[in-house]
C-alpha cells in the first residue's frame, strides 16, 4: 500500500510539471482569452479521480 501511495505521489509530481509546461504554451487559464485545451486539464483531474478511489 505504501509503495502504491508513493507511486501516486510520484505520478502527480510528473503530471504537475507536465500541466505547468502545457499551460505555459497556451497561456494562463485565468485570463479570459485563453482556455487550455482538454489535454491540459485531463491529466491532473484523472489522477485526482484515481486518488479518491
N, C-alpha and C positions, 0 to 999 in steps of 0.2 A: 504493500500500500504506500509506504514512504517513497519508494522508487517511482511509483506512478505519479505521486504528487510532485516530486522533483521534475519529472518528465514534463508535466503540465506547465510548471513554472518556467522551465527552460523554453518550451514552445511559445509561451506567452511573451517572453523576452524577445525571441526571434520575430514573432509576428508584430510586436510593438514597434521594433525598428523598421520592419517592412512597411508598416502602416505609416510611420513618420516619413519615410522616403517617398512613399506614394503620395502623401499629402503635399510634400514639397513640390512634386511635379505638377499637381493640379491646383494648388493654392489652398488657402485655409477654408475649412468647412464653414467657419463663422461669417465669412464675407459673402454677402448676398449674391454676387455674380457667380460664385463658384459653388458647384455641388460635386463632391467627389464621386467618381463612378462607383458602381456597386462593388467592384473588386477592391476598392479601398476600404469599404465598410465591412465587407464579408468576413475576413479572417478573424478579427477580434470578436465579432458577435458570435461566430461559430464556436470559437474557443470558450467564450463565457458560457455558452449553452452547454458545452461539454463539462465545464467545471461544476455547473449546477447539478448535472447528473452525477 
